[in-house]
Amino acid sequence: MSNNLVNKTALVTGGGSGIGRSICLRLASAGAHVLVLDLDKKAASETVSLIHQAEDQASAYQCNIADNSSVQQVVAQISQEANIDILINNAGIAHVGNIENTTEADLDRLYEVNVKGIYNTISAVIPAMKARQSGVIVNLASVASSVGIADRFAYSMTKGAVLTMTYSVAKDYINEGIRCNCIAPGRVHTPFVDNFLAKNYPDNRDEMFEKLSKSQPIGRMGKADEIAGLIAYLCSDEAAFITGSNFPIDGGFVTLNN
């Protein structure tokens, strides 16, 4: 792995598990000092321990990204010691259901984390990035941002917002040295998927796993490390000419599933 992020500080939300943990490990291996934010401080600390085992740099912070004051406090604390060069908005929550199966509380809960959470983090780091005329933001959208997926009403609403927020930030700050992109993963094999199948399909878990895997034309789910690899590239100077873009990483789901 190239050390192309040496002397960079990267803040990763939801870095305590799953895709977020893989992102943290990959950015650290590229030389970045990784700030692991998670609602679960223990999970964030476990990610930091894994990074330290590789003799890379990382720090853990407990933070509820849906709480603006919490985000502002954490960013202010970090900013006393380091500049935040990179922001990865990975944290998010899911919901299964069409509009009839989506309560107002469900909608509010997903909005608070998946939409307002990204507003909170970007608004907290943008002023310092703007002052330095330098910064990279990568948001995790989804294939649900651009195509219809059954029973994902609230989730699709929030991920569509992530996509358009990305375009807006990229446009507004292109002359301030700030790049903003997003990626759109398809299904990725994480502990979340395993737990979902165990809870909802205990009698035919393997069959459902195979069905979900085959919904990607490439014939399998993505790997968290593959997501992390794309993000590491977008954070590097090798991607200096890329902003305002959405990168599908979905095994052909969006373009070939017809």
Backbone torsions as a table, in degrees:
resi	resn	phi	psi	omega
1	MET	NA	128.3	179.2
2	SER	-68.9	140.1	177.5
3	ASN	-86.9	57.9	-174.5
4	ASN	-87.7	4.9	176.8
5	LEU	-119.2	20.2	177.5
6	VAL	-60.0	139.5	-179.6
7	ASN	70.5	13.8	175.0
8	LYS	-105.7	147.1	174.6
9	THR	-114.6	125.7	-175.5
10	ALA	-119.5	127.7	176.6
11	LEU	-100.3	125.2	-177.9
12	VAL	-122.2	119.1	177.0
13	THR	-84.5	148.5	-178.3
14	GLY	63.7	34.2	-174.8
15	GLY	-84.8	6.5	-176.1
16	GLY	-84.4	-11.0	-176.4
17	SER	-161.8	169.5	171.4
18	GLY	55.6	-136.3	-179.2
19	ILE	-60.1	-40.3	-179.1
20	GLY	-58.6	-41.8	178.4
21	ARG	-64.3	-42.6	178.8
22	SER	-62.5	-38.6	177.4
23	ILE	-61.6	-46.0	-179.7
24	CYS	-59.5	-45.3	-178.7
25	LEU	-64.3	-41.1	-178.4
26	ARG	-68.1	-44.4	-179.9
27	LEU	-65.2	-38.3	177.7
28	ALA	-64.3	-40.3	-179.8
29	SER	-67.4	-20.9	176.7
30	ALA	-88.6	5.0	173.8
31	GLY	103.8	-3.7	-178.3
32	ALA	-76.4	149.5	166.2
33	HIS	-85.3	116.2	-171.5
34	VAL	-100.4	129.0	175.3
35	LEU	-101.9	110.9	-173.9
36	VAL	-94.6	110.3	177.3
37	LEU	-102.6	134.7	177.9
38	ASP	-158.5	150.6	175.1
39	LEU	-64.2	-30.1	179.5
40	ASP	-98.6	102.8	-176.9
41	LYS	-62.3	-36.2	179.8
42	LYS	-62.5	-44.4	179.6
43	ALA	-63.2	-41.9	178.3
44	ALA	-62.0	-40.8	-180.0
45	SER	-66.6	-33.4	177.2
46	GLU	-66.3	-39.6	175.8
47	THR	-62.9	-43.8	178.7
48	VAL	-61.0	-40.2	179.1
49	SER	-61.9	-40.3	177.8
50	LEU	-63.9	-39.4	178.7
51	ILE	-67.2	-40.5	179.6
52	HIS	-65.7	-31.7	177.8
53	GLN	-60.8	-29.5	177.8
54	ALA	-90.7	8.7	179.1
55	GLU	62.3	31.3	174.3
56	ASP	-104.0	171.5	-172.6
57	GLN	-100.4	136.3	177.1
58	ALA	-163.5	156.9	176.8
59	SER	-140.3	148.7	-177.4
60	ALA	-109.9	142.4	178.0
61	TYR	-140.5	137.0	172.6
62	GLN	-88.4	130.3	-176.9
63	CYS	-158.2	133.3	172.0
64	ASN	-96.7	104.2	-173.9
65	ILE	-65.8	-17.1	177.6
66	ALA	-76.0	-11.2	-178.1
67	ASP	-104.3	107.1	-175.0
68	ASN	-58.7	-42.3	-178.3
69	SER	-64.8	-36.5	177.8
70	SER	-64.1	-44.2	179.3
71	VAL	-64.1	-45.6	-179.2
72	GLN	-61.0	-40.6	-179.6
73	GLN	-65.4	-44.3	-179.0
74	VAL	-65.7	-44.8	-179.8
75	VAL	-64.3	-39.7	177.8
76	ALA	-63.6	-39.9	177.8
77	GLN	-63.0	-45.8	-179.9
78	ILE	-63.5	-41.9	-174.1
79	SER	-65.5	-17.5	175.8
80	GLN	-70.7	-21.2	-175.2
81	GLU	-114.9	-26.2	-174.8
82	ALA	-156.7	154.6	171.1
83	ASN	-82.5	139.3	174.7
84	ILE	-90.2	107.1	-178.1
85	ASP	-85.9	-30.2	-172.6
86	ILE	-134.4	134.7	173.4
87	LEU	-122.1	123.8	175.7
88	ILE	-112.5	111.7	178.2
89	ASN	-90.4	87.6	-177.5
90	ASN	-100.2	-32.6	-173.4
91	ALA	-59.3	137.6	178.3
92	GLY	-172.6	163.1	178.7
93	ILE	-128.4	159.7	-175.0
94	ALA	-114.8	165.8	174.7
95	HIS	-155.0	137.5	178.6
96	VAL	-109.5	126.4	177.5
97	GLY	152.4	149.8	172.4
98	ASN	-83.4	-172.9	-174.6
99	ILE	-63.9	-31.1	179.0
100	GLU	-70.7	-25.4	-179.9
101	ASN	-98.1	9.7	-178.5
102	THR	-112.7	112.2	178.9
103	THR	-79.5	165.2	175.5
104	GLU	-59.3	-38.0	178.7
105	ALA	-64.6	-38.8	176.5
106	ASP	-60.8	-46.7	-178.1
107	LEU	-62.3	-44.7	-180.0
108	ASP	-63.5	-40.7	-178.3
109	ARG	-63.7	-44.4	179.3
110	LEU	-68.9	-38.3	177.3
111	TYR	-61.6	-45.2	-176.7
112	GLU	-57.4	-40.9	-177.0
113	VAL	-88.6	-53.4	-169.1
114	ASN	-78.4	-25.4	-179.4
115	VAL	-110.2	-60.3	-179.1
116	LYS	-63.2	-33.8	178.5
117	GLY	-59.1	-41.0	178.3
118	ILE	-71.3	-39.1	173.7
119	TYR	-56.9	-45.3	-177.1
120	ASN	-60.9	-45.4	-176.3
121	THR	-72.7	-43.6	-179.2
122	ILE	-65.2	-43.7	-178.6
123	SER	-65.1	-25.6	179.3
124	ALA	-76.7	-33.5	-174.9
125	VAL	-97.9	-20.9	-175.0
126	ILE	-58.5	-44.7	-176.3
127	PRO	-56.8	-43.8	-179.7
128	ALA	-70.6	-38.7	175.9
129	MET	-60.9	-42.8	-180.0
130	LYS	-63.0	-41.2	-180.0
131	ALA	-64.4	-34.1	179.8
132	ARG	-87.7	-9.1	-177.0
133	GLN	58.2	41.0	-177.9
134	SER	-163.9	138.1	175.9
135	GLY	168.9	154.3	177.7
136	VAL	-130.8	131.3	176.1
137	ILE	-125.2	130.7	174.7
138	VAL	-127.6	123.5	178.7
139	ASN	-105.5	145.3	174.5
140	LEU	-95.2	106.9	174.1
141	ALA	-91.3	-136.3	-177.4
142	SER	-172.1	162.1	170.5
143	VAL	-59.4	-25.4	178.6
144	ALA	-68.3	-9.5	176.7
145	SER	-70.8	-25.8	-169.8
146	SER	-129.7	-8.9	176.5
147	VAL	-133.4	155.2	179.0
148	GLY	-76.6	130.0	177.2
149	ILE	-125.8	130.5	-176.2
150	ALA	-61.7	141.3	173.9
151	ASP	58.8	39.1	176.6
152	ARG	-134.8	39.8	-173.3
153	PHE	-55.7	-57.8	-175.8
154	ALA	-69.6	-41.5	-179.5
155	TYR	-62.4	-45.1	179.6
156	SER	-63.0	-38.6	177.4
157	MET	-57.6	-45.9	-177.0
158	THR	-71.2	-38.2	-178.3
159	LYS	-74.5	-27.9	171.3
160	GLY	-63.9	-37.2	177.4
161	ALA	-66.5	-37.9	177.7
162	VAL	-59.7	-43.4	179.9
163	LEU	-61.2	-48.3	-175.9
164	THR	-74.3	-30.1	172.8
165	MET	-63.5	-38.1	177.6
166	THR	-59.7	-48.9	178.9
167	TYR	-59.3	-42.8	-177.0
168	SER	-64.5	-47.2	-179.6
169	VAL	-64.7	-41.9	179.1
170	ALA	-59.4	-43.1	-179.1
171	LYS	-67.4	-45.2	-174.2
172	ASP	-70.4	-25.0	-173.5
173	TYR	-120.6	17.5	-178.6
174	ILE	-64.5	-27.8	179.1
175	ASN	-92.7	5.7	179.1
176	GLU	-107.6	11.5	178.8
177	GLY	75.8	16.3	-177.6
178	ILE	-108.8	124.8	175.7
179	ARG	-100.9	138.5	178.3
180	CYS	-136.5	121.7	178.2
181	ASN	-133.2	169.3	171.7
182	CYS	-138.6	159.5	174.5
183	ILE	-117.9	154.4	-176.3
184	ALA	-125.6	85.9	-179.1
185	PRO	-71.3	150.0	165.0
186	GLY	-86.2	-149.8	178.6
187	ARG	-72.4	131.5	-180.0
188	VAL	-121.9	133.8	-178.5
189	HIS	-77.0	108.7	178.3
190	THR	-134.1	170.8	174.5
191	PRO	-56.1	-29.2	177.9
192	PHE	-59.3	-43.9	179.8
193	VAL	-63.7	-45.3	-179.8
194	ASP	-61.0	-43.0	180.0
195	ASN	-67.4	-38.3	178.1
196	PHE	-61.5	-45.0	-179.5
197	LEU	-68.1	-40.1	-179.8
198	ALA	-63.8	-36.1	-178.1
199	LYS	-77.7	-41.7	-171.5
200	ASN	-98.4	-22.1	-178.4
201	TYR	-135.4	57.7	-175.4
202	PRO	-63.6	-25.9	-175.9
203	ASP	-92.9	-16.1	179.4
204	ASN	-141.0	45.0	-176.3
205	ARG	-60.3	-46.0	-177.9
206	ASP	-64.4	-38.4	179.3
207	GLU	-64.3	-43.2	179.8
208	MET	-68.9	-36.3	177.6
209	PHE	-61.3	-42.7	178.8
210	GLU	-64.6	-40.9	179.5
211	LYS	-63.4	-44.7	179.3
212	LEU	-65.8	-37.9	178.8
213	SER	-63.5	-42.2	-176.9
214	LYS	-73.6	-11.7	178.0
215	SER	-69.5	-16.5	169.7
216	GLN	-88.0	126.7	-178.4
217	PRO	-53.9	-28.2	180.0
218	ILE	-70.8	-14.5	172.0
219	GLY	96.0	8.1	178.7
220	ARG	-155.9	169.3	172.0
221	MET	-80.7	160.5	175.1
222	GLY	-73.7	166.3	175.8
223	LYS	-108.8	143.7	-179.3
224	ALA	-57.2	-35.3	179.6
225	ASP	-65.4	-30.5	178.2
226	GLU	-69.8	-38.3	176.1
227	ILE	-63.5	-45.1	-178.6
228	ALA	-62.3	-36.5	180.0
229	GLY	-63.9	-41.6	178.1
230	LEU	-65.2	-41.6	-179.9
231	ILE	-64.6	-42.5	179.0
232	ALA	-58.8	-40.0	177.6
233	TYR	-63.5	-46.4	-177.8
234	LEU	-64.9	-23.9	179.0
235	CYS	-82.4	-16.8	-172.6
236	SER	-87.2	165.4	177.3
237	ASP	-68.2	-16.0	176.3
238	GLU	-64.1	-21.5	179.7
239	ALA	-104.4	24.2	-173.9
240	ALA	-62.0	-18.8	-178.2
241	PHE	-96.4	8.4	-174.7
242	ILE	-113.3	119.9	171.6
243	THR	-154.6	153.9	-179.9
244	GLY	67.8	29.4	-176.7
245	SER	-118.2	152.3	176.3
246	ASN	-116.4	122.7	-175.5
247	PHE	-109.2	107.3	173.1
248	PRO	-65.7	136.7	171.7
249	ILE	-138.2	81.9	-161.3
250	ASP	-142.6	15.1	179.4
251	GLY	62.3	25.0	179.5
252	GLY	87.4	10.1	-173.0
253	PHE	-57.6	-48.1	-173.7
254	VAL	-73.3	-44.1	-171.5
255	THR	-94.5	-22.8	-174.0
256	LEU	-111.2	-6.4	-175.1
257	ASN	-89.3	67.7	179.4
258	ASN	-145.3	NA	NA
